[in-house]
Amino acid sequence: MERRANRRHRIDTPIVCSYLDAVRSGETVDGNMKNCSANGLCAESRNNFKAGTVLVIRATGNSCGYSKEEGFCSLALAEVKWSKSTSVGGEACYATGLKYVLL
């Protein structure tokens, strides 16, 4: 059964994630936004982010025609809700669910 309150929109656009905390604020992680909704997004990257971590997400690719109301944000704060190991093109990576904190 689908538990999501908002429709997810498939997208495959590059993003850069930065830690919000002062200790790791200079670190960035490249990834791809795989889907978006009004409440958050799913991304793939090589990092296994810990649940509860707050990230600055900056889209560096195309919006594919999606608006802010549909969940595409070129810059947003988001909290990591989950992260799980997966494989893309035979390479190990992590799928990460993020909930928008501030748009």
N, C-alpha and C positions, 0 to 999 in steps of 0.2 A: 504494500500500500504506500502510495506517495505521501510523504509528510511535509513536503515543501509548501510554503505559503505563496511563493511566487514562481512563475515560469522561468526555467533555465533556457538561455539562448546559447547555442553552440557557437564557438569562436575559436580561432587559433591565431593569437597575436602575441608578439613578444612583450615581456614586462621586465622591469628591474625591481627587486625587492630590497629594502633597506630596513635594518633594525631601528626601532624607535628609541631604544635605551641608549644612554650616553656611552656605555662601555663598548658597544659594537656599532655605534652610529655610522662609522666610516665603511663598514663592510656592506657590499652589495652582492646580490645573487640574481643571476639571469634565469629567466624561466619563460613559460608560455601560459597565457590565460586560455583555458580550455572551454569554460562556459561562464556566463555571468547572469545575475538576476538583480532585482531591486535590493536584495538583502546581502549579496555577497558574490563570491566567485570560486571557481576551482582552478588551480594552477598546477603545472608540472615543473619541477626543478630538480637539481641534483642534491638539494639540501632537505634533511628531515627536520622540519621546524617543530618545536615543542608546542603543544597545545597551550593556549593562553598568551603566547608571544604576540606582541603588536608590531605590525610591519607597515612601512610606507610602501605602497604599491604604485608604480609609475608605468603606465602603458607607453611603450616605445613604438608600437605598431599601429596598424589601422583599426578603426572601430568596427569595420565591416558593416557599417550602416546602423549600428545599435546606438540608441540614445541613452542619456543618463537615467531616464525613467525605466529603461529596459535593463539597466545594470552596468552599462559601460561607463567607467570613470577613468579619465586619463591620469588622475592623481587621487589617491584615497588612503585612509588609515583602515587597516583591517586586522581583526584578531584571528589567529589560527585556532580552528575548532578541532581539526584532525589532520593527520598526515599518515599516509601508508605507502609502503614500497610497491613499485610497479616497474614495468619494463616498457621502454619506447624504442622501437627499432633495434631491439636486442641489447640496449644499454639500460642499466639500472638507474632509476630515478624515483621521485616521490610525488604522488598526487596529494595535494593539500587543499583542504576546504577552509575558506576564509570568510568571515562575516564582517561586513562594513561596520566600522565604529563611527566614522565621521566622513561625510561626503562633501 
